């Protein structure tokens, strides 16, 4: 069975006719399913003829052996919906996606038992094979050869910036072919010699990922792969944010300039992101700067032409002027934008205090162990684990040292706040304990920030990975209480507020004050807010609201919130221009 997309003399052909891929990246797992069609219509209205989406393995198989493809995980429905709108689809399946998604899309139960993900390690490959046996029967019938919209499938993701196991890439390619993938296969890597040497596969189209200097990338690919069409598999027209940094923006003129350069070079492109969406719940990933973790914020707006809540920007208007003629259309002939969704007017409500933090996070039965256990050893993926033990304190001050802390510990002594410890891979986390001259109860509420999604620390574990010491003495006999926040069915006791609305609409929730907290709307965990910013409001899409009273529940980790606000507009905090300052294709993270 021949693939729908082929190439000849540096040009893509679709069913033998010259064709240009103009794709917009959009992730079904970052959008409420009731809004999938709206967001896809907006992508089509931008002038794209294709969408591409990752498949996040850990989103579908949180628990080993229990894959889920229903509701917000109904991948086939999303792909079919795009096809019904006349869009081709490029699928970027697991195992690894990066995407600023926790653990790069790999399930934590898998990385708990292999130290060599993305390699020929039998433990890893056996799990991948079982996953592909479940995933691909849902995608293969949706290929264009079978009448569906899928015209291309990506092999792995930017492997050249991670490893050099060529045998694993060859194995993965064959695994896709053996399970019925017949459409175009391609790899995507930064356009440098090092990355292309390790990430490309003979006989498979090589594409590049970058944010600028398109002509340099095209020349590099052409020199190494003469005759292949120029495909920018990710054009970074914006960027994501970490807590504690500024919000990244890219000017419309800059982004449109590079997009036009790609088009003028005769290239095909996928704009990353066309619509970013939201890292709802605990799905946001992290990067690592060599010493400290850099957690990604809840928003994945990415300064895209279609905003997190669907609003379009100047980039949208400029892109239409570039993309329409590239497919032989006029701007007027492009699909129309769907109507703008309703937005809530500004309002506020007081937060009624609930139980204290320690009472809330220790409701689950204790797991006893001699030493502190990691999240993996406890079978928990994300959220909080509370570590509790009795310690004997002398009459003089001593030091509390936590080795291998991943990532933040809120310390209490006899139930009273003592301070906050933060991960530092150069030095252990240390606090001073007062000289009480008696036995005291030490409690450490450990918060796992997003799992690293890019680079050599992919798959690292969470919790307390070393020991806890009082001066030189190790602390033993620990009780562990698990609080997987996105799996909490019982929100009783949490501080809460009630917002009355006439009808469901989009809104942005804020909880002013200097605190780190998690926020639920009508039982759905929206995500995390951090006092460091930059993001100050959480997107609360219309399908999560209901007529009349709406409950907002809050888990405060530091300072308690006193009131909640709903706004019609986002607040991403102070911004700075995204600049691709490193050599072409080399970035902190690829998306």
Buried (B, 14 or more C-beta within 10 A) or exposed (E): EEBBBBBEEBBBBBEEEEBBBBBBBBBBBBBBBEBBBBBBBBBBBBBBBBBBBBBBBBBBBBEBEEBEBEEBBBBBBBBBBBBEBEBBBBBBBBBBBBBBBBBBBBBBBBBBEBEBBBBBBEBBBEBBBBBBEBBBEBBBBBBBBEEBBBBBBBBBBBBBBBBEBBEBBBBBBEBBEEBBBBBBBBBBBBBBEBBBEBBBBEEBBBBBBBBBBBEBBBBBBBEBBEEBBBBBBBBBBBBBBBBBBBBBBBEBEBBBBBBBBBBEBBBBBBBBBBBBBBBBBBBBBBBBEEEBBBBBBBBBBBBBBBBBBBBBBEBBBBBBEBBBEBBEBEEEEBBEBBEEBBBBEEBEBEBEBBEBBBEBBBBBEEBEBEBBBBBBBBBBBBBBBBBBBEBEBEEEEBEBBBBBBBBBBBBBBEEEEBBBBEBEBEEBBBBEBEEBEEEBEBBBBBBBBBBBBBBEBBBBBBBBBBBBBBEEEBBBEBBBBBBBBBBBEEBEBBBBBBBEBEEBBBBBBBBEBEBBBBBBBEEBBBBBBBBBBBBBBBBBBBEBBEEEEBBBBBBBBBEBBBEBBBBBEBEBBEEEEBEBEEEBBBBBBBB
